[in-house]
Amino acid sequence: MRLLKYVFIFFLIASQVQAQKGINFIKSTSLQVAINTAKQQNKLLFVEVYAPDCHICNSFKGTFSQPQVGNLYNTSFVNFQLDIRKPENQKALQQLKIIINATPTFLFFEPKSMKLIQAKAFGEKENSIINVNSIAQKAANPAEQSTNFAIKFKGGERSFAFLLNYAQFARLTGDSTTNLKVVNELIKVMPTNQYVSQSALNIIQMVMMNNNNALFDYFVSHLAQYNRIADPSLVKMIYENVFQIVMTSSQVNKLTAVEVAKLKDQMAKAGIDKGSIIRRTWMAESILLFKQKKAMAAIKVIEELIDVLPSAPGPKEYQYLCDFVKSKTKDKSAIKFAQANWCKFGLR
């Protein structure tokens, strides 16, 4: 009887230790091993995209160790940590067409197709058991997975939580068209008295892909307020990133004259000097003018660009401008000007 008693106590202690276990991340550093394991176990795949030197990422270790987090993640998912610094992992994310702009980012996949079904990038103040479990619960629930986002949106779903989830998913998958549409709806339901807050900064930093909305307009017009609640260098990085996304994505080919003017105005409000504004917006403005059959006006914009460059263009830069004009217009006067002023100095 005494032996049976000890055996019972042993199994009781073992079960308690097991119950106290946090998330069980597989030990391999290979994403493919994680995918294969998820397929074998017939589970969804959870991937935490992290960087070893990311202090926010490291702060999640305590949350991951909590039994109520472990119970959910270990039951529903195969769990894997992906080091974003490794080139092979960056390549894997590129192949999956996922754009990581902050760590940690939680990605949830259906492993057979590697279709992304849920995702969330976490901000510094979002580390909690509730938040970590909430995104996992959505990932495990077919009704809350990405396949239903467009259906819900079309059906009129406009809750703040849903719109935030959908907009961030679109950002991570590089779907700027959907992101712009959903972010505009998100801001409609966001109280203006919450504009100056950490959550608003998180939205601008990790969700927003366009400058043309009320929140971003307020943001660049009241930077002093945001500098009081966050590091000014972070605030600057946030608006610079939004400007960069607009100017380097396909959006630049679709901007209207009003939108170009708004961009310039917002950049000026953010304290960006005139020369830098010209260097950033010349392409959008000249593309628009070429489309409007105002080729020589577009040429003038390019001349203004050359005037504010920190140094004279070299052969490669002249060749680029030459090719750019030829690709955007058939206007004889514009092409003749380019050939006389830029093409002849280009590469031969």
N, C-alpha and C positions, 0 to 999 in steps of 0.2 A: 504493500500500500504506500509505503514511504517513497519507493521508486516512482510509482505512478504520480505521486504528488509533485516530485521534482520535475518529472517530464511535463506535467501540466503547467507548472510555473515557468519552465523554459519556453514552452510554446506561447504562453501569455506574454512574457517579456519580448519574445521575438516578434509577436504580432503588434505589440505596442511600438517597437522600434520601426517596423515596417509602416505603421500608420503615421508615424511622425516624419516620414521621409518626404523630402521636397521633390522638385522636378528631377526626373532621371534622364539626363542628357546622355545620348550614346557617346562612347569614348572615341570613336573614329573621327578623324578630321576630314574625311571624304564625304561630300554631299551625296555622291552616288551610292555609297554604302547606306546612308540614311534613307535614301529613296527606296532602295531594295528592301531594307528592313521594314519600312512602312508598308510596302506591298505584301511582304511575307506575313506580317501581323494583321493585315487588312485594317489598318488605321490611317487616319489623316496624318500629314507631316507638318510639324511645327518647326520653323526655322527662326531662331533669334539672330538677326544680323547685328554684330557688335564689333567693337574695336577694343583690344586689351587695355589701351590707355585712355579709354572713354570713361570719365568719372561717373556719368549718368548710368552707363552700362553696368559698372561695378556696383553701383548702389542697388541694383536689382537682385544681386546675389542673395540678400537677406529675404526678399520677397519670394524668390524662387525656392528657398529652403522651407517655406511654410507648408505644413501638411495639407491644408485646404487647397493650396495651389497645386501641390504635387498630386493630390488625389484626382483632380480634374484633368491635368495635363497627362499624367501617366495612364489614365484610363482611356482617354480619347485620342491621344497622339503618340507618334514616335517623335522624340524631341532632339533637336540638333542645334548646335551653336556654330555659326558661320563667321569666321574672322574676315572682315571686309578688307583688311590690309593685304591679304594674299592675292596675287595676280590671278590664280586659277579660280578663286571665288568671285572676283570681279568679272571674269570672263563668263562664269556660270550665270551670274545675274544678268549680264548683257544678253546672253542667249535666251534667257527667260523673259527678256524685255521688261525688266524691273529696274526702276531708277531710285536709288537710295540717296536721300538728301539729309538724313539724320540717323544717328544711332542712339539707342537701340531701335530697330524696327522689327516688328513681329510679322512674319509671313506664314500663312497657312495654305497648304496645297493638298489637292487630291493627287496622290502619288503616281497613279497609273498614267495620267495625262499631264501631270505637273501643272495643272490649271490652278491659278491663284484664286482661292475662294474667300479669303479674308486677309486684312492687313491693318496694321496700325504702327505709326511712328510715335514714340513716347517722348514727351517733354520732361524737363527736370522735375516739375511739380506733380507729375502724373503717376509716380511710383506708389502704387497701393495694391493690396490684395484684390480689392473690388475691381480696379481697372484692369489688372492683369487677367483676372478670371472672366471679366465681362467680354473681352474680345475673344477669348477661347470659347466661351459659351456660344457666342455668335457663330464662330467658325464651325462648331460641332452641330449647329442647328441648320438643316438644309434651307429653312425659310429665311435665314439671315445671311445666307451666302451670296456671293457676288452675282450669281446667275439671276437673282431676283431683284437686283438693284434698279435696273432700267424699268422693269415692270412696275415696281413700287413707285418709282418717281413719276412715271407716266400716269399711274393711277391716282396721283395727288398726294402721296406721302410727303409731308413737309416737316416732320419733327426734327428738332435741332440735332439730336443724336444720329438719326439716319442720314441727314444731309452731310454732317461732318464725316461720317464713316465713308459715304459714297464719294465725296469730294477728295478725301485723302487717298482712297483706293485709286481714283482716276489719276491723281498726281503720281503715285508710285508706279502706275502702269503707263505713264506718259500720254494719257488721253486728255490733251489740253482742251479739246472741244467740249467734252463732258464736264471737265473740271470747271471751266469758265461758267457754264450753264448752272451747275449745281452750287458753286460758290456764291453766285449772285442770289440764288434762292436762300442759301444759308444765312447770308447777311441780312436778308429781309426779315428773318425771324430772330435775329440777334439783337437784343436791346441795346440801344446806343450808350446806355450807362455802363455797359460792359466792354466798350471799345478799348478803354485804357486798363488792361488787365493782362495777367500772364497768359490766360487762355487765349485772348485775342492775339497776343504775340505768337503763340504756338500755331494758331491758324494761319497767320501771315507767313510764318517761317516754314511750316511743314505741309501746308495744304494749298496755299494760293499760288496760282501760276500766271496771274494777270494783274495788271495795275488798275484796270478800269472798273472799280467798284467803290462803294461808299466807305468801307472800312479802310482800304489802302489809302484813299484820298485823305481821310481823317488822320491816318497814321503819319503820312509825310508832312501834313500841315501842323502837327502837334508833337514833333519829335522830342521836345523838352519834357513833355509829360511822360513819355515812354522811357526816356533816359533816367528818370527818377525811379522807375520800377525794375529796370534791367541795366546791365552793363552797356554803356554807350557804344562800345565796339560791336556788341552783339546786335544792337539796334541798327547800326550802320550796315552790318553784314546782311541783315534781313531785307532791308529795302534794296540793297545792291543786288542781292540774289533775284528778287522779283524783276527788277529792271533787266538783268542779264537773261532771264528766262524768256522774257518778251522779245528781246532784241536778237536772240540767237536761235529761236525756235521758228516753226513755220508761221507763227502768228505775225511775224514781221512783214510777210507778203500780203497780209490781209488788212493792215491798219488803214483807217480812213484819215482824212486830213484833220478831223476833229480829234481823233485818238492820238495822232502824232503830236498835235499841239498840246494835248493833255499830258502826254509823256514828258515833253519838254518842261511844262509848267511844274510837274511833280518833281522832276530832277532838280529844278532850280530851287524849289521849296526845301528839298533835302540838302541844299548847300553845295550841289555839284556845280563846278565852274562852267562858264559858257563854252569854252573850248572843248571840254570833256563831253558836254551835252551834244555838241556838233559831231564829235567823233563817234558817239554812241548811236545817234539817230539818223546819220546821213543816208544809210542804206534804206531804212524804212521810208524816209522822205523822198529819196530819188526814185525808188521803185514805184511809189504812188504817183509821182509826177510823170514817169514814163508811161504808166498805165493811162493817165489822163491825156496822153499825147502832148505833154508839155516838156518835150525832150530837152530844150535848151535851158529851161528852168531847173531840170534835174542836173544838167551839166554844171550850172551855177552852184548847186548844193555840193557837188563833188569838188569844185574849185575852193569852196569855203572849207571843206575838209582838209584839203592840201595845205591851206593857209594856217591851220591850227595844229598841224602835226608837229610833234616835238623836234623832228629833223626832216630833211628833204627826203622824199620817196626814193627808193632804190629801184633797180631794174625789175625786181619781182613785184614791187608795189605798183609800179607803172603798168606792168603787164596785167596785173589783176584788174586795175581800173579800165584798161583797154578792153579786156575780155568781158568785164561786167557791162560796159555800155553796149557792146555788140550783142550781148545776150538779152538785153532788155528793150532794145529799140531798133527800128529800121529807118529811123529818121536820118536823112542824108546829111543834114547840117551837124547833127550831134556826132555821127560817126566820123565825119570829116574833122571835126574839132578834136575828137579823141585820138584819131590817127596822127594829127599834127602835133598834139601836145603830150600824149601819154604813150601811144603805141610805139612811136619811134624811139622812146627811151626804154622800152621793155626788153625782155629777153629775146634773143635772136637765134 
